[in-house]
Amino acid sequence: MSRPPVETSAERFRTINGGRIDRTRRLSFTFDGKPLTGHPGDTLASALLASGVHLVGRSFKYHRPRGILSAGSEEPNALVTVRRGWRRATPNLRATEVELYDGLVAESQNRWPSLAFDLASVNDRLAPLLSAGFYYKTFMGPRWGRLGANGAWTRLYEPLIRRMAGLGRAPLDSDPDRYATRYDHCDALIVGAGPAGLMAALAAAEAGLSVIVADEQAEPGGSLLAETTSAVHGRPAWTWLADTVAQLARMPRVRLLPRTTAFGCYPDHLIGLAERLGDHLAEVPKGLPRERLWQVRAREVVLATGAIERPLVFPGNDRPGIMLAGAVETYLERFGVMAGTRAVVVTACDSAYPIAANLAEHGIEVARIVELRQAAGEAARATAEAARLAIVAGAEVVGTRGRHRVRAAEIAAPGDRRERIDCDLVAMAGGFTPTLHLFSQLRGQLAWDEAAGTLLPAAAVPHVHVAGAAAGRSGLTDVLESGARAGEAAARSLASGGASQSAATPTRLSPRSATSAPSPARRRPAPPAGRAFVDFQNDVTASDLALATREGFQAIEHVKRYTTTGMATDQGKTSNVNALGLVGGLLGRGIDAVGHTTFRPPYTPVTFGTLAGEARGQLLDPIRVTGIDPSSRARGAVFEDVGQWQRARYFPRPGEDMHAAVARECRTVRGTVGVLDASTLGKIEVVGPGAAEFLDRLYVTALASLPVGRCRYAVMLSEAGFVMDDGIVARLADDRFHITTTTGGAARVLAHMEDYRQTEFTDLVCWLTSTTEQWGVIAVQGPKARDVLEPLIEGVNIAAGALPHMGVAEGRILGVPMRLFRVSFTGELGYEVNVASGYARDIWDELLARSEALGGCPYGTEAMHVLRAEKGFIIVGQESDGTVTPGDLGLPVGKAKADFVGKRSLARPDMVVSDRPQLVGLEVAEGGGVLEEGAQVTQHATPRPGTPALGHVTSAYWSEALRQPIALALVKGGRARIGETLHVPMPDGARVVRVVSPVFYDPLGDRIDG
Amino acid sequence: MLLIRCPYCEEDRPEVEFRYAGEAHVARSLQPSAESDADWAQYLYIRSSPKGWHRERWHHVHGCGRFLNALRHTVSDRIAATYAVGAALPEPPAPAQGGKADA
């Protein structure tokens, strides 16, 4: 035997005829820059094999050369990056699933400088150092200065390992494509359009059910696509397939979804489907979504998901050219590709024999069938004899040769007769694993079935029907019949509301035909010596599993995490059952006692784009703007995000930076007048005969006694006694209140109030309505506030003394209905004008014009913060953090009231201790500058490490009124410390601060009346 | 995603319309000031966390806005019943013969 062909030329390994490819059209593509060709109907994998390209990737850890193992979505090795233009690069695609199109650009991954010569393949020589869990053991220390023992890991080892190991690289740009989302309902969702799925669909549709059939491949058919010899219902398989698909397509209540993976099953039969719409097209029509997420509620689910062939675990089982036997046949029959010229078939089950005969018939020389069992089944032996194939039974593979492609298999026959067989293809048949991921996600229990040699459903799940190879069936006749039964069972179950379920699905599904059933690989007591790979994608060998069990890992979930077997993008589709068998043998338990790891969604990787759908940018996180927003933008305001809102932060004039603008705005409000867009405040209308009592129970503040036409500042606590929100409660009538909440707290406060209204204080009749977006709010603050408003309003007398501080009245402004609050968050004479949001911009423009005529200006949230901090007014969420009581903040604690939400908690022992954090002001010593918010407050300038802080700075600003930096802080026992000198350590040295009252400006409140 | 029947809307609606609202039937004392510190702490912080049937509240926040009760199994996620505030308590389904059907 001469060396196998290494160089590639135009589709040298394509058969002369046959397959489901369109030989009349030729497609060009590149792999690592090399131009190659294929045909419509090819996958990237089949086209590469047609040109003799077997080396397609480098393994995750050892950078070993890897080829194409399978022909389906279970592929662990042949992962590629597909590029489309300069912005689109999709990594880690399985070449076995990538449909070929003209101009496709594919690249191998995890290699440098090239696939054939990869420097990091030195890892393979270092394999003894890189066993399971090596990174837990090897990369310790040395201590790295201040970073400690972990420093070497974070600075050196981890970045290095991350560069060396890994798969494809994620693109760095934002995704330019569009993704769609659809919701649907159906009577029966059928997963898999192979023979069982198609029969189930026919049966269910003929019974009148609405049906969705989802199949991950480009065309329906499943295993039938590689079936050229069998007949189905008297017709050639491909004819039956075409007829059946056409028949289903004509049925109005059937939806066939190709290229659609059912990737996850969620509670109450919500099934996630990922449909690929654009990636297989050479020219993607403009506007076509790349992928579509379907969220389907299915009343009945039929799982016709097939089975995945298992590799065999022997030394050197990972070289390019070593493939699953079924895949070799699929490439031959479906794609017209010979995966090699001279094959060794290694098998532990009878399924390999007809394949071997078929390969021989098509001109692939079968050098030997290596039968790991003592003997094959009778029918299998007869098949081999008829094809004159040489079998060596009771043998094993002890090694393979070949660097970039297998070129020999070394076998040990009984009596330790060693033999080296030249070959360029090794076909492995280790039995089949039914694909039961979705069954398990639907909370179906799996149990080891010794006769079938695999995990099978242990008990029926209501409204779930497993059919075909997924149910352990084999042989086309059985599979078809099982599919039809499942479709009928779904119809019966639907009609009876699930009552006929247990009759429809046997509690224990067993293969009906023992002779044609795949027998399991013989479980060895000990794993093979040498580098025998169990999990190809994560480079886990049999000896890694042995090491893990020696080191005490027994639970299969722990073994998985320690060795990483069954992880990565393929989630162990080809490896899991082999790992279970090995671990069972190593622990001296039956495989049935090992259990299995959890099958989590997604079945195959789903792009983030598909999951996100249209929910990107503003459609994911909408920006809320006020009615006044356009005016503020026109004035050049700088905005800040406050929750979802955007608020004007300051209004810089030419040449002003933020500090200058804020200082000017503060001076203007204190000196003349300023206007602020306060529309984002949360607002709730509380109406009803029980409204006053209800609010009295919800707030610390006494509100039952609030007279009509007045407001109060009110604090709301959680039941645990901590400050949750604050705002203004205004009484407009006996049974009507207008309350405000913090900008970020509106929804939370409404839910909290609804909870008590509906479930605790059910004796009170009142209604709550969110009115946040109904009202535009303009604060007019400053000594000239009255002068701004007076000429514009009617129906309210705001002459000095007429509308007192904390008064509320209804009237009109410029003819527009208005609620006018006399409130002040600045300490100055102030009003808040509430008008319907649609009018807010016009009213704002008028108020602003008049303010400016009087020397005023607009001000933003930053000036608002400075002005309120100068007065010691808190911001919930800034001065409070969910562990702060009203007493801590120096607010009234509602002693006079019998009860309100949170009151009992204020009397709990921890709430009354004297060294609780308390709100104080801090004055910074000369030259200290503005403190950092969040900085700690300490007794000493350089506290000993480990000393707890006394508190922290909650707000810090330059006070334009005081011409000095000010800060608010929560400090342990702070009120008793007023006058003390403390320290605030900052990165460039500690600042000396003096503890003072939190009210810095106008402590007597003289300015409130202008 | 769960389907939850809102007893007020009388519709099966997807879970995203609802917000979980904690264990049900944890009643606030009518006279909190009479509660001992220990009893009050129990009310505030201690919740049952059963492996099995659990009575819990959901808020139909993106629907009718009302609070409802549900009898949900914490292992299987199955909701046996939902019921309005103040309604009679439905009983958990009897475990099916053979034991494990409960989960």
Interface residues (C-beta under 8 A of the other chain):
Chain A: Y266 P267 D268 L270 Q295 R297 R443 E719 A720 A751 E754 D755 Q758 T759 E760 T762 A898 D899 K903 R904 S905 A907 R908 P909
Chain B: M1 L2 L3 P14 E15 R19 A21 A27 R28 S29 Q31 P32 S33 E35 D37 W40 A41 L44 Y45 R57 H59 V61 G65 R66 F67 S76 D77 V85 G86
